[in-house]
Amino acid sequence: MKEIKTTIRPHMLDNVMQTLHELPHFPGLTIFPCRGQGRGRGAGGAFLLTEADIDSHEKIRIEIICSDDAVETLIQAIAVSARTGNPGDGIITVAEVIKTIRIRTGETGDQAL
């Protein structure tokens, strides 16, 4: 099993959700509002400090737990639907999940997904 974490622009969430729901097996997700700053320095290569936006930008964090064979399909769907082509589009990371337990049923592993 894998855990996919992605940070995207807030206005791209509808595109990402629509694309994920069109997949044959969508395992579900968790969404968090967050703030962050990438490695870039903003428009024109200069970081502009403002009182309202001290050093970070509004972002959306999405977490998905999925089977190993669903990873590539999910990350491709996210990457395509979240891409604007501009700096700040976000990042996708994938990590190994050691154990999963569905609280309601007690199912473990892939059956818990």
Protein Blocks (a to p, Z undefined) as FASTA:
>chain_A
ZZddddddfklmmmmmmmmmmpmbdgbiaddddddddfbebehhiacddfklmmbccddd
ddddddfklmmmmmmmmmmmmpgoiahibpcdddddfbdcdfknopahjllZZ
